[in-house]
Amino acid sequence: MSRLPPLNPSQLTPEQEKTYQSLTAGPRGKNIVDEKGTLTGPFNAMLYSPQIGNTLQELGAQLRFHSELPPNLLELAIITIGAHWKAQFEFWIHSKLAKEAGITEDVINAIKSFQTPNLKNEEKIIYDFCQEMLDRKRISTNNYEKALELLGEKGVLELVALLGYYSTISILLNTFDISIPSTEKAPFDEP
């Protein structure tokens, strides 16, 4: 159970209402609202500080829905980040999206188990870049040059922003103990 109670849409302040509307009218839309109209995942937490929440959700929408990264590379990066932080909700929801984008179940399971997945070509470049930054807090010249050749400068910047944004979201999820629906199995053992 989340440390932050769900905020009922009928009781939101004007600022919270603006953020709520931005979230639900955007590309995430109805997928982030439960049967009571409250926001699920990290989005309810964003209402507790609506200015920051709105800024976060705008960055997230830009990275997810307007990135130059193809969906398979985008989702591979997100599940790699989610696994690093053991963010239950993030990994759970994005592993479904990764599968839809063509990431195999074997790769998803390897990442979930903190094993190096068997990847080739573009996917290996993205995974290696993300994993190196998460592990070493730096990118080697070799991994930078491979990512630059694949993505160009704009794409590398988007990948770096993706690392920062989804790390922030993972920390938010872990801090406020936001988990997956009770009907689902959590991807990671609880600490």
C-alpha positions in Angstrom: 0.0 0.0 0.0 1.3 3.4 -1.0 2.5 5.8 1.7 0.5 8.5 -0.1 -3.2 8.2 0.0 -4.9 8.4 -3.4 -6.3 11.9 -4.1 -9.9 11.9 -5.1 -10.4 14.1 -8.2 -13.4 15.9 -6.6 -11.2 17.1 -3.8 -8.2 18.5 -5.7 -6.9 22.0 -5.4 -7.0 24.1 -8.6 -3.2 23.4 -9.1 -3.7 19.7 -8.5 -6.6 19.7 -10.9 -4.4 21.3 -13.6 -1.8 18.6 -13.2 -4.5 15.9 -13.1 -6.0 17.2 -16.4 -2.6 17.4 -18.0 -1.9 13.8 -17.1 -5.3 12.3 -18.1 -5.6 14.4 -21.3 -2.2 13.4 -22.5 -1.0 10.3 -24.3 -1.2 8.3 -21.1 -4.8 9.2 -20.7 -7.2 6.7 -19.3 -4.5 4.1 -18.7 -3.4 5.8 -15.5 -6.8 6.2 -13.9 -8.5 3.6 -11.7 -12.2 2.8 -11.4 -12.6 5.6 -8.8 -10.9 8.2 -11.0 -7.7 8.4 -8.9 -4.3 8.2 -10.6 -2.2 5.1 -10.4 1.5 4.4 -10.4 3.7 7.5 -9.8 1.1 9.9 -11.1 -0.9 10.2 -7.8 2.3 11.2 -6.1 2.8 13.9 -8.6 -0.4 15.6 -7.4 1.1 16.2 -4.0 3.4 18.8 -5.5 1.5 19.8 -8.6 4.1 22.2 -10.1 6.9 19.7 -9.9 4.5 16.9 -10.8 3.4 18.7 -13.9 7.0 19.4 -15.0 7.9 15.7 -14.4 5.0 14.4 -16.4 5.7 16.8 -19.3 9.3 15.6 -19.4 8.1 12.0 -19.2 5.6 12.5 -22.0 8.2 14.1 -24.2 10.7 11.3 -23.6 8.2 8.5 -24.1 6.0 9.8 -26.9 8.2 12.2 -28.8 11.7 10.6 -28.6 13.7 9.6 -31.6 14.5 6.3 -29.9 12.5 3.5 -31.5 10.1 1.8 -29.1 12.2 -1.3 -28.6 15.3 0.7 -27.6 13.2 3.1 -25.4 11.5 0.3 -23.5 14.8 -1.7 -23.2 16.4 1.4 -21.5 13.4 1.9 -19.2 13.3 -1.7 -17.9 17.1 -1.6 -17.4 16.7 1.5 -15.3 13.7 0.1 -13.4 15.5 -3.1 -12.7 18.6 -1.2 -11.4 16.3 0.5 -8.8 14.1 -2.5 -8.2 11.2 -0.3 -8.9 8.3 -2.8 -8.9 5.7 -0.7 -10.7 8.2 0.7 -13.3 9.6 -2.7 -14.2 6.2 -4.4 -14.2 4.4 -1.9 -16.5 7.3 -1.3 -18.8 8.2 -5.0 -19.2 4.8 -5.4 -20.8 5.5 -2.4 -23.1 9.0 -3.8 -23.9 7.4 -7.1 -24.9 4.9 -5.3 -27.2 7.9 -3.4 -28.7 9.7 -6.6 -29.6 12.0 -7.2 -26.6 12.0 -11.0 -25.9 10.8 -12.6 -22.7 14.4 -14.0 -22.3 15.9 -10.5 -22.4 13.2 -9.2 -20.0 13.8 -12.1 -17.6 17.6 -11.7 -17.7 17.3 -8.0 -16.8 14.8 -8.8 -14.1 17.3 -11.4 -12.7 20.2 -9.0 -12.9 21.9 -11.1 -15.5 23.5 -9.7 -18.7 21.0 -10.4 -21.5 21.9 -11.9 -24.8 21.6 -8.8 -27.1 22.9 -7.8 -30.5 23.4 -4.6 -32.4 21.4 -1.6 -31.4 19.8 -3.2 -28.3 23.3 -4.2 -27.0 24.5 -0.6 -27.4 21.6 0.8 -25.5 21.8 -1.8 -22.7 25.6 -1.4 -22.3 25.3 2.4 -22.2 22.5 2.4 -19.6 24.1 -0.3 -17.5 27.5 1.4 -17.5 26.0 4.7 -16.4 23.9 3.0 -13.7 26.9 0.9 -12.4 29.9 3.2 -12.9 28.2 6.6 -13.0 30.2 7.4 -16.1 30.3 6.4 -19.8 33.4 5.1 -21.4 34.6 6.5 -24.6 33.9 3.2 -26.3 30.2 3.1 -25.2 29.8 6.8 -25.9 31.1 6.5 -29.4 28.9 3.5 -30.2 25.8 5.3 -28.9 26.8 8.5 -30.8 27.1 6.5 -34.0 23.7 4.8 -33.5 21.7 7.8 -32.2 23.5 11.0 -33.0 24.0 13.8 -30.5 20.3 14.5 -30.0 19.6 10.8 -29.5 22.4 10.4 -26.9 21.0 13.4 -25.0 17.5 11.8 -25.1 19.0 8.6 -23.7 20.8 10.4 -20.9 17.6 12.4 -20.1 15.7 9.0 -20.1 18.2 7.6 -17.6 17.7 10.6 -15.3 13.9 10.8 -15.6 13.3 7.1 -15.0 15.7 7.0 -12.2 13.7 9.9 -10.6 10.5 8.0 -11.2 12.0 4.8 -9.7 13.1 6.7 -6.6 9.7 8.3 -6.3 8.0 4.8 -6.6 10.4 3.3 -4.0 10.2 6.2 -1.6 6.4 6.2 -1.5 6.2 2.4 -1.7 4.0 2.5 -4.8 3.6 -1.1 -6.0 1.8 -3.0 -8.6 -1.9 -4.0 -8.4 -2.5 -6.6 -5.7 -3.7 -9.1 -8.4 -0.2 -9.1 -10.0 3.1 -10.7 -9.0 5.8 -8.3 -8.1 8.9 -8.6 -10.4 11.4 -8.3 -7.5 11.6 -9.8 -4.0 10.9 -7.2 -1.4 14.0 -6.1 0.6 
